[in-house]
């Protein structure tokens, strides 16, 4: 399938010390299946080296030289920059991609190759510009050797252009693993991402989604997301260490949501629920951070600050966060004795495997 050399999809691969993963990552895009289906006229790969200290840049350049010679010039573009974390990679990518749509693939994850071909062909066949395309994805727990497929078919009708007021949104956040954005849509809303912090992918999953008008769902598990590796940044110890980063991202999301006019009630409910959940995550991290004196009172103070900002600018957001179960408990107790209650709740949830905390410890 060809479209007169028009790039349909830009695949952005952020890489930081990923020399052990980059071969598998690229191989999930370039392999016998994708070569036989001849989809390379429709895609480009942008590898952004975010200040790696290992041999990631050398390996990326070698892969680019190899496949650019076999496929076409600049099929794989490699950009090397100083370390600025995930957000700086997204900002850099938006200035350098050529594709109509953008899909981020972390270097330690892969695409399912057969499904990747289908996704590219489906997107190439779309006659109308879509703001956000959603796919299913596989959550692969490495240590337990267990895979979970996250499907969205209960909420979105597949292969149909949906307006946001036609959608019932899930309670779970639709993460970057499921999301493909229209590049011009991101540029038209002047999207930029917080830099030099961890966990800013939550911003990527929330702020553009809050402004999207049209959604298209493809019920295919394109992305394989691996969790449980030792070098990942989602262990509880690492999250406590980087708590201030998550705090900055949470505040950034809330402040941006305050400025956005969202006409769809369901869409508004969905994105503000994410903000509420991020506050609850912050409280759970604080509960583990022994460097903070009076952790419960600290949560109470932060909650009041957030509610004050929201009440002044967005009453819907204010009520969403205020009525949250944890927020209500913190307000009632004024933060006193809240830490042992949170820790007990975590253990209870983990016991029944209802929470990612079950994977942390």
C-alpha positions in Angstrom: 0.0 0.0 0.0 1.5 3.4 -1.0 0.4 6.9 -0.7 2.8 8.8 -3.0 5.6 8.6 -0.4 3.5 10.4 2.2 4.6 9.3 5.7 1.5 8.2 7.6 3.1 7.2 10.9 6.2 8.5 12.7 7.4 6.0 15.4 9.3 7.9 18.1 11.7 5.8 20.2 13.1 7.6 23.3 16.3 6.0 24.4 18.4 6.4 27.5 20.9 3.7 28.3 18.9 1.3 26.2 21.7 -0.5 24.4 20.4 -3.9 25.6 16.9 -3.3 24.2 17.2 -1.3 21.0 17.8 -4.3 18.7 14.6 -6.0 19.8 12.7 -2.8 19.6 13.7 -2.0 16.1 13.3 -5.7 15.1 9.6 -5.4 16.1 9.3 -2.8 13.4 11.7 -4.1 10.7 11.3 -7.8 10.3 10.3 -10.4 7.7 6.6 -9.7 8.2 6.9 -5.9 7.7 9.4 -6.3 4.8 7.0 -8.7 3.0 4.1 -6.4 3.5 6.1 -3.5 2.1 4.8 -0.8 4.5 8.0 1.2 4.8 6.9 3.9 2.4 4.3 4.8 5.0 6.4 5.0 8.1 9.5 6.6 9.5 11.5 5.9 12.7 12.9 8.7 14.9 15.3 7.5 17.6 16.0 10.2 20.1 19.0 9.6 22.3 18.4 11.4 25.5 22.0 11.7 26.8 22.7 8.0 27.1 25.9 7.1 28.9 26.2 3.6 27.3 26.6 2.6 23.7 22.9 3.4 22.8 23.9 6.2 20.3 26.4 4.0 18.6 24.0 1.2 18.2 21.2 3.5 17.0 23.6 5.0 14.3 24.6 1.6 13.2 21.0 0.5 12.8 20.2 3.7 10.9 23.1 3.3 8.5 22.2 -0.3 7.9 18.5 0.2 7.2 18.7 3.5 5.5 20.9 1.9 2.9 18.4 -1.0 2.4 15.1 0.9 2.6 15.5 4.6 1.9 17.5 7.7 3.0 16.3 9.0 6.4 14.0 6.0 7.0 15.6 6.0 10.5 16.6 9.4 11.9 18.8 9.6 14.9 18.9 12.7 17.1 21.2 13.0 20.0 20.6 15.5 22.8 21.4 16.3 26.4 19.4 14.4 28.9 16.0 16.1 29.5 13.8 13.1 30.3 10.7 11.9 28.5 9.1 15.3 28.0 12.1 16.8 26.2 12.0 13.8 23.8 8.4 14.4 23.0 9.1 18.1 22.4 12.0 17.3 20.2 10.0 14.7 18.3 7.2 17.2 17.4 9.8 19.5 15.8 11.3 16.7 13.7 8.7 14.2 12.6 7.2 14.1 9.1 4.3 11.7 9.7 0.7 12.5 9.8 0.4 10.5 13.1 2.8 9.9 15.9 3.3 6.8 18.0 5.8 6.6 20.9 7.5 3.3 21.5 9.7 3.0 24.5 13.0 1.3 23.7 12.5 -1.5 26.2 9.1 -2.4 24.7 8.1 -3.8 21.3 5.3 -3.8 18.8 3.5 -7.0 17.8 4.7 -7.1 14.2 1.6 -8.7 12.6 -0.6 -6.2 14.3 1.7 -3.3 13.4 1.2 -4.0 9.7 -2.6 -4.0 10.2 -2.5 -0.8 12.2 -0.4 1.0 9.5 -2.7 -0.1 6.7 -5.8 0.9 8.6 -4.5 4.3 9.4 -3.4 4.8 5.8 -7.0 4.1 4.7 -8.6 6.7 6.9 -10.3 9.4 4.9 -10.8 11.9 7.7 -8.3 13.3 10.1 -8.6 11.8 13.6 -7.3 13.6 16.7 -6.5 10.4 18.7 -6.4 6.7 17.7 -6.7 4.2 20.5 -5.5 0.6 20.3 -5.4 -2.3 22.8 -2.1 -3.3 24.3 -0.4 -6.1 26.2 0.8 -5.6 29.8 3.6 -8.1 30.3 4.7 -8.8 33.8 8.2 -10.1 33.3 8.8 -11.6 36.8 5.5 -13.5 36.9 5.7 -14.4 33.2 2.1 -13.2 33.0 0.4 -11.2 30.2 -2.7 -9.1 30.5 -4.4 -7.6 27.4 -6.0 -4.2 28.0 -9.0 -4.0 25.8 -11.2 -0.9 25.3 -14.1 -2.6 23.4 -16.5 -2.1 26.3 -16.2 1.7 25.8 -15.4 2.3 22.2 -17.0 0.9 19.0 -14.1 -0.2 16.8 -13.5 1.1 13.3 -15.9 4.0 13.6 -15.1 7.7 13.9 -16.4 8.7 17.3 -17.1 12.1 18.7 -16.3 12.6 22.4 -19.9 13.1 23.4 -20.7 9.7 22.0 -18.2 7.9 24.3 -18.4 6.2 27.7 -14.9 6.5 29.1 -13.2 3.8 31.2 -12.2 4.3 34.8 -8.6 3.3 33.9 -6.4 5.8 32.3 -5.7 5.2 28.6 -2.0 5.3 28.7 0.6 6.2 26.0 0.8 2.5 25.2 -2.7 2.7 23.6 -2.4 6.2 22.1 -1.6 7.4 18.6 -2.0 11.2 18.1 -2.5 13.2 15.0 0.7 15.3 14.6 -1.1 18.4 13.4 -3.6 18.2 16.2 -0.8 18.3 18.8 0.8 21.3 17.0 -2.5 23.1 16.6 -3.1 22.9 20.4 0.4 24.1 20.9 1.2 21.0 23.0 4.5 20.9 24.8 5.6 18.7 27.6 7.2 19.3 31.0 10.9 18.5 30.7 13.6 17.3 33.1 11.2 15.2 35.2 10.2 11.6 35.4 6.6 10.4 34.8 5.6 13.1 32.4 4.0 10.5 30.1 0.9 11.1 32.3 0.7 14.6 30.8 1.0 13.1 27.3 -1.9 10.7 28.0 -4.1 13.4 29.5 -3.8 16.9 28.2 -4.1 16.3 24.4 -6.8 13.7 25.1 -8.8 16.3 27.0 -8.8 18.5 23.8 -9.4 15.8 21.2 -12.7 16.0 19.3 -12.6 12.8 17.3 -11.5 9.3 18.3 -11.0 6.1 16.3 -10.6 2.8 18.1 -8.7 -0.2 16.6 -9.3 -3.3 18.7 -5.9 -4.8 18.1 -3.1 -5.2 20.8 -0.3 -3.3 19.0 2.0 -2.5 22.0 3.7 -4.9 24.3 4.6 -3.1 27.5 7.1 -4.9 29.8 7.0 -4.2 33.5 9.1 -5.6 36.4 12.6 -5.1 35.1 15.2 -3.9 37.6 16.2 -0.8 35.6 12.7 0.6 35.3 11.5 3.8 37.2 8.3 2.5 38.7 9.5 0.6 41.7 8.2 2.1 45.0 11.8 3.0 46.1 12.4 4.8 42.8 9.0 6.6 42.9 9.7 7.8 46.4 13.1 9.0 45.3 11.5 10.9 42.4 8.4 12.0 44.3 8.9 15.7 43.5 8.8 14.8 39.8 5.5 13.2 40.0 4.3 16.1 42.1 5.3 18.6 39.4 3.6 16.5 36.7 0.4 16.4 38.8 0.4 20.1 39.2 1.1 20.7 35.6 -1.8 18.5 34.5 -4.2 20.2 36.9 -3.1 23.7 35.9 -3.5 22.8 32.2 -6.9 21.3 32.8 -8.0 24.5 34.4 -7.5 26.3 31.1 -9.1 23.8 28.8 -12.8 24.1 27.8 -14.2 20.6 27.5 -17.6 20.3 26.0 -18.2 16.6 26.4 -19.3 15.8 30.0 -18.0 12.2 29.8 -14.6 13.5 28.6 -14.4 16.1 31.3 -15.3 13.5 33.9 -12.6 11.2 32.6 -9.7 13.6 32.5 -10.5 15.1 35.9 -10.7 11.7 37.4 -7.2 11.1 36.2 -6.1 14.3 38.1 -7.8 13.0 41.2 -6.1 9.6 40.8 -2.7 11.3 40.4 -3.3 13.1 43.7 -4.1 9.8 45.3 -0.9 8.3 43.9 1.0 11.2 45.3 -0.4 10.5 48.7 0.5 6.8 48.5 4.1 7.8 47.6 4.2 10.3 50.4 3.0 7.5 52.8 6.2 5.7 51.9 8.5 8.7 52.1 10.0 8.6 55.5 12.1 11.8 54.8 8.9 13.9 55.2 7.9 14.9 58.7 4.2 14.8 59.5 3.4 13.0 56.3 -0.4 13.1 56.9 -0.4 16.9 57.6 1.7 17.3 54.5 -0.9 15.5 52.4 -3.6 17.7 54.0 -1.8 20.9 53.2 -1.2 19.8 49.6 -4.9 18.9 49.2 -6.0 22.2 50.4 -3.7 24.0 48.0 -5.0 22.0 45.1 -8.6 22.5 46.1 -8.0 26.3 46.5 -6.6 26.6 43.0 -9.4 24.4 41.5 -12.3 26.1 43.3 -11.2 29.5 42.0 -10.8 28.3 38.4 -12.8 25.2 37.7 -15.6 24.1 40.1 -16.1 20.8 38.3 -12.4 19.9 38.9 -12.7 21.1 42.5 -15.6 18.8 43.3 -14.1 15.8 41.5 -10.9 16.0 43.6 -12.7 17.0 46.8 -15.2 14.1 46.6 -12.5 11.5 46.1 -12.5 8.8 48.8 -9.0 9.5 49.9 -9.4 13.2 49.7 -12.5 13.0 51.8 -10.7 10.9 54.4 -7.8 13.3 54.5 -10.1 16.3 55.0 -12.0 14.6 57.8 -8.9 13.5 59.7 -6.9 16.6 58.7 -4.2 14.1 57.8 -3.8 12.7 61.3 -3.2 8.9 61.3 -3.8 8.8 57.6 -0.5 7.1 56.7 -1.2 3.8 58.5 -4.6 3.7 56.9 -3.1 4.2 53.4 -0.5 1.5 54.1 -3.2 -0.9 55.3 -5.3 -0.2 52.2 -2.3 -0.9 49.9 -1.7 -4.3 51.5 -5.4 -5.1 51.2 -5.5 -4.2 47.6 -2.2 -6.0 46.9 -3.5 -9.1 48.5 -6.3 -9.3 46.0 -4.1 -8.0 43.2 -6.3 -5.0 42.6 -3.5 -2.5 42.5 -0.1 -2.1 40.9 1.3 -1.9 44.5 1.1 -5.7 44.3 4.0 -5.6 41.8 6.1 -3.0 43.7 7.0 -5.1 46.7 
